Structure formats: structure tokens, C-alpha cells
Amino acid sequence: MRTCQRCGNDIPAERLEALPDTTICVKCSQEIGGEFVYGAVPSNIGKAGSLKKNYGEWKIIKRRRRIEPKAR
Ligand SMILES: [Zn+2]
């Protein structure tokens, strides 16, 4: 059993099963607009030192949102 980093409530086992690396409960996730932030970064596949950069590929990165404890 894990508790929510934001509100301190227990995170339901079903949620932990679906999202093993979650640290917040469903409600908080909805309130802050999702636990993770997705972004696209260009992955430079050009040669090192080359002035011509090839941004042909984008890498999707997943970052964990900074979670502030909920104000009581
Ligand atoms: Zn919560």
C-alpha cells in the first residue's frame, strides 16, 4: 500500500497495478492535470561536430510533474 504524495490518502491497489510508478492518487492526478508531462524533443541524428543538424526524429519524453503537497 502506498499513500498519495499530495493528499496523503491511500492509493488504491488497482491504480498501483495499472501504474506501478505512480505516487499520487487518481483525484490528485486529475486536479493537477496528470502526473506526467509529455514532451517531444528533437533527437539529433546528425554526426557529432557537423553544423548541419538533422532533426528528422522526435523523441517523446515523459517527465514526472513536480508534485507539491496539497495545501490543507
Ligand atoms: Zn491524492
N, CA, C, O and the ligand as a Tripos MOL2 file, in Angstrom:
@<TRIPOS>MOLECULE
protein
  289   287    73     0     0
PROTEIN
NO_CHARGES

@<TRIPOS>ATOM
      1 N           0.8460   -1.2040    0.0000 N.3       1 MET1
      2 CA          0.0000    0.0000    0.0000 C.3       1 MET1
      3 C           0.8780    1.2480    0.0000 C.2       1 MET1
      4 O           1.8490    1.3500    0.7490 O.2       1 MET1
      5 N           0.5110    2.1810   -0.8520 N.am      2 ARG2
      6 CA          1.2720    3.4130   -0.9450 C.3       2 ARG2
      7 C           0.3230    4.5720   -0.7040 C.2       2 ARG2
      8 O          -0.8630    4.4910   -1.0240 O.2       2 ARG2
      9 N           0.8420    5.6380   -0.1460 N.am      3 THR3
     10 CA         -0.0190    6.7940    0.0690 C.3       3 THR3
     11 C           0.3200    7.8860   -0.9330 C.2       3 THR3
     12 O           1.4440    7.9930   -1.4230 O.2       3 THR3
     13 N          -0.6860    8.6870   -1.2130 N.am      4 CYS4
     14 CA         -0.5470    9.7640   -2.1760 C.3       4 CYS4
     15 C           0.4300   10.8120   -1.6600 C.2       4 CYS4
     16 O           0.3480   11.2520   -0.5130 O.2       4 CYS4
     17 N           1.3560   11.2010   -2.5310 N.am      5 GLN5
     18 CA          2.3540   12.2000   -2.1570 C.3       5 GLN5
     19 C           1.7280   13.5750   -1.9590 C.2       5 GLN5
     20 O           2.3140   14.4480   -1.3200 O.2       5 GLN5
     21 N           0.5590   13.7530   -2.5010 N.am      6 ARG6
     22 CA         -0.0360   15.0860   -2.4790 C.3       6 ARG6
     23 C          -1.0440   15.2470   -1.3540 C.2       6 ARG6
     24 O          -0.9840   16.2220   -0.6040 O.2       6 ARG6
     25 N          -1.9700   14.3000   -1.2260 N.am      7 CYS7
     26 CA         -3.0010   14.4860   -0.2140 C.3       7 CYS7
     27 C          -2.8740   13.5040    0.9440 C.2       7 CYS7
     28 O          -3.5510   13.6500    1.9620 O.2       7 CYS7
     29 N          -2.0210   12.5210    0.7950 N.am      8 GLY8
     30 CA         -1.7910   11.5990    1.8890 C.3       8 GLY8
     31 C          -2.7740   10.4430    1.9930 C.2       8 GLY8
     32 O          -2.6640    9.6080    2.8900 O.2       8 GLY8
     33 N          -3.7520   10.3930    1.0590 N.am      9 ASN9
     34 CA         -4.6920    9.2780    1.0670 C.3       9 ASN9
     35 C          -4.0420    8.0360    0.4680 C.2       9 ASN9
     36 O          -3.0430    8.1240   -0.2440 O.2       9 ASN9
     37 N          -4.6150    6.9000    0.7630 N.am     10 ASP10
     38 CA         -4.1020    5.6680    0.1840 C.3      10 ASP10
     39 C          -4.3670    5.6370   -1.3150 C.2      10 ASP10
     40 O          -5.4290    6.0510   -1.7800 O.2      10 ASP10
     41 N          -3.4070    5.1520   -2.0490 N.am     11 ILE11
     42 CA         -3.6100    4.9680   -3.4810 C.3      11 ILE11
     43 C          -4.2050    3.5770   -3.6690 C.2      11 ILE11
     44 O          -3.6290    2.5880   -3.2150 O.2      11 ILE11
     45 N          -5.3570    3.4950   -4.3370 N.am     12 PRO12
     46 CA         -5.9960    2.1850   -4.4910 C.3      12 PRO12
     47 C          -5.0760    1.1820   -5.2010 C.2      12 PRO12
     48 O          -4.3110    1.5330   -6.1000 O.2      12 PRO12
     49 N          -5.1810   -0.0620   -4.7670 N.am     13 ALA13
     50 CA         -4.3350   -1.1110   -5.3240 C.3      13 ALA13
     51 C          -4.5010   -1.2390   -6.8330 C.2      13 ALA13
     52 O          -3.5520   -1.5670   -7.5460 O.2      13 ALA13
     53 N          -5.7200   -0.9760   -7.3150 N.am     14 GLU14
     54 CA         -5.9780   -1.0910   -8.7560 C.3      14 GLU14
     55 C          -5.1500   -0.0670   -9.5280 C.2      14 GLU14
     56 O          -4.6460   -0.3460  -10.6160 O.2      14 GLU14
     57 N          -5.0240    1.1130   -8.9460 N.am     15 ARG15
     58 CA         -4.2380    2.1520   -9.6110 C.3      15 ARG15
     59 C          -2.7650    1.7860   -9.6180 C.2      15 ARG15
     60 O          -2.0700    1.9950  -10.6120 O.2      15 ARG15
     61 N          -2.2960    1.2460   -8.5230 N.am     16 LEU16
     62 CA         -0.8890    0.8420   -8.4530 C.3      16 LEU16
     63 C          -0.5900   -0.2890   -9.4220 C.2      16 LEU16
     64 O           0.5180   -0.4200   -9.9400 O.2      16 LEU16
     65 N          -1.6140   -1.0990   -9.6480 N.am     17 GLU17
     66 CA         -1.4350   -2.1910  -10.5890 C.3      17 GLU17
     67 C          -1.3180   -1.6600  -12.0100 C.2      17 GLU17
     68 O          -0.5050   -2.1240  -12.8090 O.2      17 GLU17
     69 N          -2.1720   -0.6560  -12.3010 N.am     18 ALA18
     70 CA         -2.1770   -0.0870  -13.6440 C.3      18 ALA18
     71 C          -0.9680    0.8200  -13.8650 C.2      18 ALA18
     72 O          -0.3920    0.8520  -14.9520 O.2      18 ALA18
     73 N          -0.5980    1.5500  -12.8280 N.am     19 LEU19
     74 CA          0.5200    2.4910  -12.9260 C.3      19 LEU19
     75 C           1.4830    2.2610  -11.7690 C.2      19 LEU19
     76 O           1.4340    2.9600  -10.7570 O.2      19 LEU19
     77 N           2.3550    1.2780  -11.9300 N.am     20 PRO20
     78 CA          3.2130    0.8850  -10.7940 C.3      20 PRO20
     79 C           4.1080    2.0080  -10.2790 C.2      20 PRO20
     80 O           4.5250    1.9780   -9.1210 O.2      20 PRO20
     81 N           4.4080    2.9960  -11.1190 N.am     21 ASP21
     82 CA          5.3150    4.0380  -10.6390 C.3      21 ASP21
     83 C           4.5940    5.3140  -10.2210 C.2      21 ASP21
     84 O           5.2090    6.3690  -10.0680 O.2      21 ASP21
     85 N           3.2980    5.2020  -10.0410 N.am     22 THR22
     86 CA          2.5630    6.3940   -9.6440 C.3      22 THR22
     87 C           2.8230    6.7290   -8.1820 C.2      22 THR22
     88 O           3.0620    5.8460   -7.3580 O.2      22 THR22
     89 N           2.7720    8.0150   -7.8790 N.am     23 THR23
     90 CA          2.9800    8.4100   -6.4870 C.3      23 THR23
     91 C           1.8080    9.2320   -5.9660 C.2      23 THR23
     92 O           1.8100    9.6810   -4.8200 O.2      23 THR23
     93 N           0.8130    9.4210   -6.8150 N.am     24 ILE24
     94 CA         -0.3510   10.1920   -6.3680 C.3      24 ILE24
     95 C          -1.6380    9.4560   -6.7200 C.2      24 ILE24
     96 O          -1.6420    8.5620   -7.5660 O.2      24 ILE24
     97 N          -2.7250    9.8400   -6.0650 N.am     25 CYS25
     98 CA         -3.9930    9.1650   -6.2860 C.3      25 CYS25
     99 C          -4.7020    9.7340   -7.5250 C.2      25 CYS25
    100 O          -4.2700   10.7350   -8.0960 O.2      25 CYS25
    101 N          -5.7700    9.0920   -7.9150 N.am     26 VAL26
    102 CA         -6.4860    9.4850   -9.1350 C.3      26 VAL26
    103 C          -6.9810   10.9230   -9.0480 C.2      26 VAL26
    104 O          -6.8540   11.7000   -9.9950 O.2      26 VAL26
    105 N          -7.5380   11.2540   -7.9120 N.am     27 LYS27
    106 CA         -8.1240   12.5730   -7.7360 C.3      27 LYS27
    107 C          -7.0780   13.6700   -7.9060 C.2      27 LYS27
    108 O          -7.3070   14.6590   -8.6020 O.2      27 LYS27
    109 N          -5.9340   13.4820   -7.2640 N.am     28 CYS28
    110 CA         -4.8830   14.4840   -7.3770 C.3      28 CYS28
    111 C          -4.3520   14.5460   -8.7960 C.2      28 CYS28
    112 O          -4.0580   15.6230   -9.3150 O.2      28 CYS28
    113 N          -4.2320   13.3940   -9.4140 N.am     29 SER29
    114 CA         -3.7640   13.3520  -10.7920 C.3      29 SER29
    115 C          -4.6610   14.1910  -11.6890 C.2      29 SER29
    116 O          -4.1920   14.9050  -12.5760 O.2      29 SER29
    117 N          -5.9660   14.0880  -11.4380 N.am     30 GLN30
    118 CA         -6.9170   14.8600  -12.2270 C.3      30 GLN30
    119 C          -6.8140   16.3420  -11.8880 C.2      30 GLN30
    120 O          -6.9260   17.1980  -12.7650 O.2      30 GLN30
    121 N          -6.6020   16.6300  -10.6310 N.am     31 GLU31
    122 CA         -6.5500   18.0270  -10.2060 C.3      31 GLU31
    123 C          -5.3330   18.7700  -10.7550 C.2      31 GLU31
    124 O          -5.4160   19.9550  -11.0760 O.2      31 GLU31
    125 N          -4.2300   18.0840  -10.8580 N.am     32 ILE32
    126 CA         -3.0370   18.7680  -11.3510 C.3      32 ILE32
    127 C          -2.8330   18.5570  -12.8470 C.2      32 ILE32
    128 O          -1.8510   19.0270  -13.4230 O.2      32 ILE32
    129 N          -3.7600   17.8560  -13.4620 N.am     33 GLY33
    130 CA         -3.6820   17.6830  -14.9110 C.3      33 GLY33
    131 C          -2.7450   16.5740  -15.3480 C.2      33 GLY33
    132 O          -2.1520   16.6270  -16.4250 O.2      33 GLY33
    133 N          -2.6210   15.5680  -14.4930 N.am     34 GLY34
    134 CA         -1.8140   14.4240  -14.8820 C.3      34 GLY34
    135 C          -0.4830   14.4140  -14.1500 C.2      34 GLY34
    136 O           0.1400   15.4520  -13.9290 O.2      34 GLY34
    137 N          -0.0750   13.2270  -13.7860 N.am     35 GLU35
    138 CA          1.1600   13.0990  -13.0300 C.3      35 GLU35
    139 C           2.3920   13.2970  -13.9160 C.2      35 GLU35
    140 O           3.4420   13.7480  -13.4590 O.2      35 GLU35
    141 N           2.2370   12.9510  -15.1720 N.am     36 PHE36
    142 CA          3.3800   13.0420  -16.0630 C.3      36 PHE36
    143 C           3.1630   14.0960  -17.1330 C.2      36 PHE36
    144 O           2.0360   14.3550  -17.5550 O.2      36 PHE36
    145 N           4.2290   14.6820  -17.5500 N.am     37 VAL37
    146 CA          4.1850   15.6620  -18.6160 C.3      37 VAL37
    147 C           4.9160   15.0550  -19.8110 C.2      37 VAL37
    148 O           6.0350   14.5540  -19.6940 O.2      37 VAL37
    149 N           4.2530   15.1160  -20.9520 N.am     38 TYR38
    150 CA          4.8790   14.5680  -22.1360 C.3      38 TYR38
    151 C           5.4100   15.6950  -23.0060 C.2      38 TYR38
    152 O           4.7890   16.7510  -23.1300 O.2      38 TYR38
    153 N           6.5360   15.4610  -23.5880 N.am     39 GLY39
    154 CA          7.0990   16.4610  -24.4720 C.3      39 GLY39
    155 C           7.8600   15.7860  -25.5900 C.2      39 GLY39
    156 O           8.2760   14.6330  -25.4800 O.2      39 GLY39
    157 N           8.0320   16.5230  -26.6610 N.am     40 ALA40
    158 CA          8.7980   15.9850  -27.7780 C.3      40 ALA40
    159 C          10.1160   16.7420  -27.8760 C.2      40 ALA40
    160 O          10.1300   17.9730  -27.8870 O.2      40 ALA40
    161 N          11.1900   16.0290  -27.9440 N.am     41 VAL41
    162 CA         12.4860   16.6780  -28.1320 C.3      41 VAL41
    163 C          13.1160   16.1380  -29.4060 C.2      41 VAL41
    164 O          13.0450   14.9430  -29.6920 O.2      41 VAL41
    165 N          13.7270   17.0270  -30.1610 N.am     42 PRO42
    166 CA         14.3850   16.5400  -31.3750 C.3      42 PRO42
    167 C          15.6120   15.7360  -31.0030 C.2      42 PRO42
    168 O          16.4280   16.1700  -30.1900 O.2      42 PRO42
    169 N          15.7360   14.5980  -31.5810 N.am     43 SER43
    170 CA         16.9410   13.8220  -31.3230 C.3      43 SER43
    171 C          17.8770   14.0490  -32.5040 C.2      43 SER43
    172 O          17.5530   13.7510  -33.6540 O.2      43 SER43
    173 N          19.0160   14.5730  -32.1880 N.am     44 ASN44
    174 CA         19.9790   14.9240  -33.2230 C.3      44 ASN44
    175 C          20.6360   13.6640  -33.7610 C.2      44 ASN44
    176 O          21.4370   13.0170  -33.0870 O.2      44 ASN44
    177 N          20.2780   13.3400  -34.9790 N.am     45 ILE45
    178 CA         20.8670   12.1270  -35.5360 C.3      45 ILE45
    179 C          21.9830   12.4670  -36.5250 C.2      45 ILE45
    180 O          22.5100   11.5930  -37.2130 O.2      45 ILE45
    181 N          22.3370   13.7760  -36.5820 N.am     46 GLY46
    182 CA         23.4630   14.1760  -37.4130 C.3      46 GLY46
    183 C          24.7730   13.7510  -36.7690 C.2      46 GLY46
    184 O          24.7990   13.3360  -35.6110 O.2      46 GLY46
    185 N          25.8470   13.8570  -37.5190 N.am     47 LYS47
    186 CA         27.1430   13.4670  -36.9690 C.3      47 LYS47
    187 C          27.6170   14.5040  -35.9560 C.2      47 LYS47
    188 O          27.3280   15.6930  -36.0930 O.2      47 LYS47
    189 N          28.3220   14.0620  -34.9730 N.am     48 ALA48
    190 CA         28.8610   14.9780  -33.9810 C.3      48 ALA48
    191 C          29.8250   15.9420  -34.6500 C.2      48 ALA48
    192 O          30.6780   15.5270  -35.4350 O.2      48 ALA48
    193 N          29.6950   17.2280  -34.3410 N.am     49 GLY49
    194 CA         30.5860   18.2200  -34.9310 C.3      49 GLY49
    195 C          30.0750   18.7610  -36.2490 C.2      49 GLY49
    196 O          30.5960   19.7560  -36.7530 O.2      49 GLY49
    197 N          29.0960   18.1440  -36.7960 N.am     50 SER50
    198 CA         28.5390   18.6160  -38.0540 C.3      50 SER50
    199 C          27.6490   19.8250  -37.8000 C.2      50 SER50
    200 O          26.8670   19.8460  -36.8490 O.2      50 SER50
    201 N          27.7770   20.8230  -38.6560 N.am     51 LEU51
    202 CA         26.9630   22.0180  -38.4900 C.3      51 LEU51
    203 C          25.5260   21.7590  -38.9310 C.2      51 LEU51
    204 O          24.5760   22.3850  -38.4610 O.2      51 LEU51
    205 N          25.4190   20.8500  -39.8140 N.am     52 LYS52
    206 CA         24.0910   20.5400  -40.3250 C.3      52 LYS52
    207 C          23.4440   19.5280  -39.3990 C.2      52 LYS52
    208 O          23.8990   18.3940  -39.2480 O.2      52 LYS52
    209 N          22.3850   19.9790  -38.7970 N.am     53 LYS53
    210 CA         21.7360   19.0790  -37.8580 C.3      53 LYS53
    211 C          20.4980   18.4890  -38.4930 C.2      53 LYS53
    212 O          19.7580   19.1430  -39.2270 O.2      53 LYS53
    213 N          20.3190   17.2920  -38.1940 N.am     54 ASN54
    214 CA         19.1510   16.6060  -38.7350 C.3      54 ASN54
    215 C          18.1440   16.3690  -37.6160 C.2      54 ASN54
    216 O          18.3320   15.5370  -36.7280 O.2      54 ASN54
    217 N          17.0920   17.1240  -37.7030 N.am     55 TYR55
    218 CA         16.0640   16.9690  -36.6770 C.3      55 TYR55
    219 C          14.9010   16.1290  -37.1920 C.2      55 TYR55
    220 O          13.7320   16.3800  -36.9000 O.2      55 TYR55
    221 N          15.2570   15.1830  -37.9230 N.am     56 GLY56
    222 CA         14.2210   14.3650  -38.5470 C.3      56 GLY56
    223 C          13.4550   13.4890  -37.5770 C.2      56 GLY56
    224 O          12.3520   13.0250  -37.8690 O.2      56 GLY56
    225 N          14.0530   13.2720  -36.4290 N.am     57 GLU57
    226 CA         13.3850   12.3690  -35.4990 C.3      57 GLU57
    227 C          13.0460   13.0730  -34.2080 C.2      57 GLU57
    228 O          13.8210   13.8760  -33.6880 O.2      57 GLU57
    229 N          11.9090   12.7650  -33.7220 N.am     58 TRP58
    230 CA         11.4830   13.3380  -32.4490 C.3      58 TRP58
    231 C          11.3590   12.2270  -31.4360 C.2      58 TRP58
    232 O          10.8550   11.1360  -31.7040 O.2      58 TRP58
    233 N          11.8350   12.5580  -30.2800 N.am     59 LYS59
    234 CA         11.7590   11.5890  -29.2090 C.3      59 LYS59
    235 C          10.7000   12.0760  -28.2280 C.2      59 LYS59
    236 O          10.6900   13.2420  -27.8330 O.2      59 LYS59
    237 N           9.8360   11.1930  -27.8520 N.am     60 ILE60
    238 CA          8.8250   11.5480  -26.8600 C.3      60 ILE60
    239 C           9.3890   11.2660  -25.4790 C.2      60 ILE60
    240 O           9.8010   10.1490  -25.1660 O.2      60 ILE60
    241 N           9.3950   12.2940  -24.6770 N.am     61 ILE61
    242 CA          9.8990   12.0930  -23.3270 C.3      61 ILE61
    243 C           8.7730   12.2320  -22.3170 C.2      61 ILE61
    244 O           7.8330   13.0070  -22.4970 O.2      61 ILE61
    245 N           8.8940   11.4840  -21.2900 N.am     62 LYS62
    246 CA          7.8910   11.5070  -20.2260 C.3      62 LYS62
    247 C           8.5880   11.9880  -18.9600 C.2      62 LYS62
    248 O           9.5470   11.3810  -18.4820 O.2      62 LYS62
    249 N           8.0870   13.0770  -18.4420 N.am     63 ARG63
    250 CA          8.6820   13.5950  -17.2250 C.3      63 ARG63
    251 C           7.6550   13.5650  -16.1150 C.2      63 ARG63
    252 O           6.4590   13.7450  -16.3450 O.2      63 ARG63
    253 N           8.1280   13.3410  -14.9390 N.am     64 ARG64
    254 CA          7.2280   13.3690  -13.7940 C.3      64 ARG64
    255 C           7.0190   14.8260  -13.3910 C.2      64 ARG64
    256 O           7.9690   15.5930  -13.2310 O.2      64 ARG64
    257 N           5.7830   15.1700  -13.2380 N.am     65 ARG65
    258 CA          5.4670   16.5230  -12.7990 C.3      65 ARG65
    259 C           5.8960   16.7080  -11.3470 C.2      65 ARG65
    260 O           5.8220   15.7810  -10.5410 O.2      65 ARG65
    261 N           6.3370   17.8960  -11.0340 N.am     66 ARG66
    262 CA          6.7140   18.1640   -9.6500 C.3      66 ARG66
    263 C           5.4390   18.2270   -8.8240 C.2      66 ARG66
    264 O           4.5290   19.0070   -9.1030 O.2      66 ARG66
    265 N           5.4010   17.4070   -7.8310 N.am     67 ILE67
    266 CA          4.1670   17.3280   -7.0440 C.3      67 ILE67
    267 C           4.3220   18.0390   -5.7210 C.2      67 ILE67
    268 O           5.1460   17.6800   -4.8800 O.2      67 ILE67
    269 N           3.5110   19.0500   -5.5690 N.am     68 GLU68
    270 CA          3.5160   19.8100   -4.3130 C.3      68 GLU68
    271 C           2.4600   19.2250   -3.4020 C.2      68 GLU68
    272 O           1.3620   18.8990   -3.8530 O.2      68 GLU68
    273 N           2.7720   19.0900   -2.1370 N.am     69 PRO69
    274 CA          1.7320   18.6230   -1.2120 C.3      69 PRO69
    275 C           0.5570   19.5820   -1.2290 C.2      69 PRO69
    276 O           0.7100   20.8020   -1.2840 O.2      69 PRO69
    277 N          -0.5980   18.9920   -1.1800 N.am     70 LYS70
    278 CA         -1.8120   19.7850   -1.2410 C.3      70 LYS70
    279 C          -1.9480   20.6550    0.0130 C.2      70 LYS70
    280 O          -1.7480   20.1910    1.1350 O.2      70 LYS70
    281 N          -2.2880   21.9110   -0.2060 N.am     71 ALA71
    282 CA         -2.4860   22.8060    0.9300 C.3      71 ALA71
    283 C          -3.7410   22.4040    1.6860 C.2      71 ALA71
    284 O          -4.7820   22.1290    1.0910 O.2      71 ALA71
    285 N          -3.6280   22.3770    2.9680 N.am     72 ARG72
    286 CA         -4.7910   21.9770    3.7690 C.3      72 ARG72
    287 C          -5.4900   23.1760    4.3720 C.2      72 ARG72
    288 O          -6.4880   23.0190    5.0750 O.2      72 ARG72
    289 ZN         -4.1310   12.4630   -3.6410 Zn       73 ZN73
@<TRIPOS>BOND
     1     1     2 1
     2     2     3 1
     3     3     4 2
     4     3     5 am
     5     5     6 1
     6     6     7 1
     7     7     8 2
     8     7     9 am
     9     9    10 1
    10    10    11 1
    11    11    12 2
    12    11    13 am
    13    13    14 1
    14    14    15 1
    15    15    16 2
    16    15    17 am
    17    17    18 1
    18    18    19 1
    19    19    20 2
    20    19    21 am
    21    21    22 1
    22    22    23 1
    23    23    24 2
    24    23    25 am
    25    25    26 1
    26    26    27 1
    27    27    28 2
    28    27    29 am
    29    29    30 1
    30    30    31 1
    31    31    32 2
    32    31    33 am
    33    33    34 1
    34    34    35 1
    35    35    36 2
    36    35    37 am
    37    37    38 1
    38    38    39 1
    39    39    40 2
    40    39    41 am
    41    41    42 1
    42    42    43 1
    43    43    44 2
    44    43    45 am
    45    45    46 1
    46    46    47 1
    47    47    48 2
    48    47    49 am
    49    49    50 1
    50    50    51 1
    51    51    52 2
    52    51    53 am
    53    53    54 1
    54    54    55 1
    55    55    56 2
    56    55    57 am
    57    57    58 1
    58    58    59 1
    59    59    60 2
    60    59    61 am
    61    61    62 1
    62    62    63 1
    63    63    64 2
    64    63    65 am
    65    65    66 1
    66    66    67 1
    67    67    68 2
    68    67    69 am
    69    69    70 1
    70    70    71 1
    71    71    72 2
    72    71    73 am
    73    73    74 1
    74    74    75 1
    75    75    76 2
    76    75    77 am
    77    77    78 1
    78    78    79 1
    79    79    80 2
    80    79    81 am
    81    81    82 1
    82    82    83 1
    83    83    84 2
    84    83    85 am
    85    85    86 1
    86    86    87 1
    87    87    88 2
    88    87    89 am
    89    89    90 1
    90    90    91 1
    91    91    92 2
    92    91    93 am
    93    93    94 1
    94    94    95 1
    95    95    96 2
    96    95    97 am
    97    97    98 1
    98    98    99 1
    99    99   100 2
   100    99   101 am
   101   101   102 1
   102   102   103 1
   103   103   104 2
   104   103   105 am
   105   105   106 1
   106   106   107 1
   107   107   108 2
   108   107   109 am
   109   109   110 1
   110   110   111 1
   111   111   112 2
   112   111   113 am
   113   113   114 1
   114   114   115 1
   115   115   116 2
   116   115   117 am
   117   117   118 1
   118   118   119 1
   119   119   120 2
   120   119   121 am
   121   121   122 1
   122   122   123 1
   123   123   124 2
   124   123   125 am
   125   125   126 1
   126   126   127 1
   127   127   128 2
   128   127   129 am
   129   129   130 1
   130   130   131 1
   131   131   132 2
   132   131   133 am
   133   133   134 1
   134   134   135 1
   135   135   136 2
   136   135   137 am
   137   137   138 1
   138   138   139 1
   139   139   140 2
   140   139   141 am
   141   141   142 1
   142   142   143 1
   143   143   144 2
   144   143   145 am
   145   145   146 1
   146   146   147 1
   147   147   148 2
   148   147   149 am
   149   149   150 1
   150   150   151 1
   151   151   152 2
   152   151   153 am
   153   153   154 1
   154   154   155 1
   155   155   156 2
   156   155   157 am
   157   157   158 1
   158   158   159 1
   159   159   160 2
   160   159   161 am
   161   161   162 1
   162   162   163 1
   163   163   164 2
   164   163   165 am
   165   165   166 1
   166   166   167 1
   167   167   168 2
   168   167   169 am
   169   169   170 1
   170   170   171 1
   171   171   172 2
   172   171   173 am
   173   173   174 1
   174   174   175 1
   175   175   176 2
   176   175   177 am
   177   177   178 1
   178   178   179 1
   179   179   180 2
   180   179   181 am
   181   181   182 1
   182   182   183 1
   183   183   184 2
   184   183   185 am
   185   185   186 1
   186   186   187 1
   187   187   188 2
   188   187   189 am
   189   189   190 1
   190   190   191 1
   191   191   192 2
   192   191   193 am
   193   193   194 1
   194   194   195 1
   195   195   196 2
   196   195   197 am
   197   197   198 1
   198   198   199 1
   199   199   200 2
   200   199   201 am
   201   201   202 1
   202   202   203 1
   203   203   204 2
   204   203   205 am
   205   205   206 1
   206   206   207 1
   207   207   208 2
   208   207   209 am
   209   209   210 1
   210   210   211 1
   211   211   212 2
   212   211   213 am
   213   213   214 1
   214   214   215 1
   215   215   216 2
   216   215   217 am
   217   217   218 1
   218   218   219 1
   219   219   220 2
   220   219   221 am
   221   221   222 1
   222   222   223 1
   223   223   224 2
   224   223   225 am
   225   225   226 1
   226   226   227 1
   227   227   228 2
   228   227   229 am
   229   229   230 1
   230   230   231 1
   231   231   232 2
   232   231   233 am
   233   233   234 1
   234   234   235 1
   235   235   236 2
   236   235   237 am
   237   237   238 1
   238   238   239 1
   239   239   240 2
   240   239   241 am
   241   241   242 1
   242   242   243 1
   243   243   244 2
   244   243   245 am
   245   245   246 1
   246   246   247 1
   247   247   248 2
   248   247   249 am
   249   249   250 1
   250   250   251 1
   251   251   252 2
   252   251   253 am
   253   253   254 1
   254   254   255 1
   255   255   256 2
   256   255   257 am
   257   257   258 1
   258   258   259 1
   259   259   260 2
   260   259   261 am
   261   261   262 1
   262   262   263 1
   263   263   264 2
   264   263   265 am
   265   265   266 1
   266   266   267 1
   267   267   268 2
   268   267   269 am
   269   269   270 1
   270   270   271 1
   271   271   272 2
   272   271   273 am
   273   273   274 1
   274   274   275 1
   275   275   276 2
   276   275   277 am
   277   277   278 1
   278   278   279 1
   279   279   280 2
   280   279   281 am
   281   281   282 1
   282   282   283 1
   283   283   284 2
   284   283   285 am
   285   285   286 1
   286   286   287 1
   287   287   288 2
@<TRIPOS>SUBSTRUCTURE
     1 MET1         2 RESIDUE 1 A MET
     2 ARG2         6 RESIDUE 1 A ARG
     3 THR3        10 RESIDUE 1 A THR
     4 CYS4        14 RESIDUE 1 A CYS
     5 GLN5        18 RESIDUE 1 A GLN
     6 ARG6        22 RESIDUE 1 A ARG
     7 CYS7        26 RESIDUE 1 A CYS
     8 GLY8        30 RESIDUE 1 A GLY
     9 ASN9        34 RESIDUE 1 A ASN
    10 ASP10       38 RESIDUE 1 A ASP
    11 ILE11       42 RESIDUE 1 A ILE
    12 PRO12       46 RESIDUE 1 A PRO
    13 ALA13       50 RESIDUE 1 A ALA
    14 GLU14       54 RESIDUE 1 A GLU
    15 ARG15       58 RESIDUE 1 A ARG
    16 LEU16       62 RESIDUE 1 A LEU
    17 GLU17       66 RESIDUE 1 A GLU
    18 ALA18       70 RESIDUE 1 A ALA
    19 LEU19       74 RESIDUE 1 A LEU
    20 PRO20       78 RESIDUE 1 A PRO
    21 ASP21       82 RESIDUE 1 A ASP
    22 THR22       86 RESIDUE 1 A THR
    23 THR23       90 RESIDUE 1 A THR
    24 ILE24       94 RESIDUE 1 A ILE
    25 CYS25       98 RESIDUE 1 A CYS
    26 VAL26      102 RESIDUE 1 A VAL
    27 LYS27      106 RESIDUE 1 A LYS
    28 CYS28      110 RESIDUE 1 A CYS
    29 SER29      114 RESIDUE 1 A SER
    30 GLN30      118 RESIDUE 1 A GLN
    31 GLU31      122 RESIDUE 1 A GLU
    32 ILE32      126 RESIDUE 1 A ILE
    33 GLY33      130 RESIDUE 1 A GLY
    34 GLY34      134 RESIDUE 1 A GLY
    35 GLU35      138 RESIDUE 1 A GLU
    36 PHE36      142 RESIDUE 1 A PHE
    37 VAL37      146 RESIDUE 1 A VAL
    38 TYR38      150 RESIDUE 1 A TYR
    39 GLY39      154 RESIDUE 1 A GLY
    40 ALA40      158 RESIDUE 1 A ALA
    41 VAL41      162 RESIDUE 1 A VAL
    42 PRO42      166 RESIDUE 1 A PRO
    43 SER43      170 RESIDUE 1 A SER
    44 ASN44      174 RESIDUE 1 A ASN
    45 ILE45      178 RESIDUE 1 A ILE
    46 GLY46      182 RESIDUE 1 A GLY
    47 LYS47      186 RESIDUE 1 A LYS
    48 ALA48      190 RESIDUE 1 A ALA
    49 GLY49      194 RESIDUE 1 A GLY
    50 SER50      198 RESIDUE 1 A SER
    51 LEU51      202 RESIDUE 1 A LEU
    52 LYS52      206 RESIDUE 1 A LYS
    53 LYS53      210 RESIDUE 1 A LYS
    54 ASN54      214 RESIDUE 1 A ASN
    55 TYR55      218 RESIDUE 1 A TYR
    56 GLY56      222 RESIDUE 1 A GLY
    57 GLU57      226 RESIDUE 1 A GLU
    58 TRP58      230 RESIDUE 1 A TRP
    59 LYS59      234 RESIDUE 1 A LYS
    60 ILE60      238 RESIDUE 1 A ILE
    61 ILE61      242 RESIDUE 1 A ILE
    62 LYS62      246 RESIDUE 1 A LYS
    63 ARG63      250 RESIDUE 1 A ARG
    64 ARG64      254 RESIDUE 1 A ARG
    65 ARG65      258 RESIDUE 1 A ARG
    66 ARG66      262 RESIDUE 1 A ARG
    67 ILE67      266 RESIDUE 1 A ILE
    68 GLU68      270 RESIDUE 1 A GLU
    69 PRO69      274 RESIDUE 1 A PRO
    70 LYS70      278 RESIDUE 1 A LYS
    71 ALA71      282 RESIDUE 1 A ALA
    72 ARG72      286 RESIDUE 1 A ARG
    73 ZN73       289 GROUP 0 **** ****
